[in-house]
Amino acid sequence: MTLTPAPFGPHFGFGLYVHWPYCTRICPYCDFNVYAAKDRASGPLIEAIAADIAAHRPRMPQHGRLDTIYFGGGTPALLRPDELGRILLAASETFGIKNGAEITLEANPNNVLRADLAGLQRAGVTRLSIGVQSLRDSALAFLGRDHDATSAAKAVERALKVFDSVSIDLIYARPGQSPASWEAELGDALALGAPHLSLYELTFEPKTPFGLAAQRGDISPMGDDPQADLYELTQAVTSAAGMPAYEVSNHAASPEHQSRHNLIYWRGGDWVGVGPGAHGRLSVGGGRYASEAERRPEAYIANVQALQSGWGDAARLEPLDIARELLAMGLRTAEGVDLRRVETVSGQPVARDKIAVFVEKGWAEVVGAELRLTPGGRLLADAITAALSP
């Protein structure tokens, strides 16, 4: 990565994240800002999101056109192509969208099987991220999903007929999952032919149904050592299949299939976050700001005037916070982080003696000014980041 004069900002990528908070079913492991869709009208929230996008332009006069747009949630695939088009029009009129921009839509398998995929493509979507989560019916029932393994496979097959870029999410390290069963399931996922995989270990967040069940002793999360074994197995299987990890949990068949939007996060770029509870990172006037929208949809919709001035009230990040974030996010990726960026922001040298220890242990490597973690080191990314943080 070429060092630029500013160590963060839109020259590392400029994106828009749109949070659609509604789901037909809320999964027991999910701790995102989500709500039951029921019979809610989508129009008022769409118009509030469009207004939120437009309100950002006066505060960001130096930002150019968008490199990426990501519709996350929740289940944004519940939106029709024309509804997605309304939001994309607001983005185009406000910032402009670069030719060849990556526009990702998260979807569940049942959405993909029912959706007008060609209509989504005409609206501007270029990439689908499908929440398969498992290819085993028993695991899908445990995870509270509303599809089965057959429909998941059919959804991926249907998506690949329309979109060149398709990603599938899988959750592993489930209670009682053996290495042999995960290896077989991962092999089935690779055989589907999607050029991108997001492979996440199951976590038990405190306030989720799973987290509460674990606190009661009703569910026993997998231990750290077995999880580490499954992680290492995952790296071996995906690498052998030509899908190496370019980030701790993300794998791509080639660089062009890497998530360009997520790379903005990991590289310290800028993104506007709109929709209930959405977070953003914005660089203006030499400072970097963290924004967060109103969490409840009703408050977000009702508070259009307040949200239009909301990022003016966003928290200006302190230099040490920026440096720590650059380090933490950068070390998640295979490309690593330029230590000069971290030191420029923090005004402090990174602990080279500690880096030398990590290199000696085979957990890291230094190439020029770039610090990169090895596959084994990425398993320890959080601990290494904490040890090196200024």
Secondary structure, 3 states (H helix, E strand, C coil): CCCCCCCCCHHHCEEEEEEECEECCCCCCCCCCCEECCCCCCHHHHHHHHHHHHHHHHHCCCCCCEEEEEEEECCHHHCCHHHHHHHHHHHHHHCCEEEEEEEEEEECHHHHHHCCHHHHHHHCCCEEEEEEECCCHHHHHHCCCCCCHHHHHHHHHHHHCCCCEEEEEEEECCCCCCHHHHHHHHHHHHHCCCCEEEEEECCCCCCCHHHHHHHHCCCCCCCHHHHHHHHHHHHHHHHHCCCCEEECCEEECCHHHCCHHHHHHHHCCEEEEECCCCEEEEEECCEEEEEECCCCHHHHHHCHHHHHCHHHHCEECCHHHHHHHHHHHHCCECCCEEHHHHHHHHCCCCCHHHHHHHHHCCCEEEECCEEEECHHHHCCHHHHHHHHCC
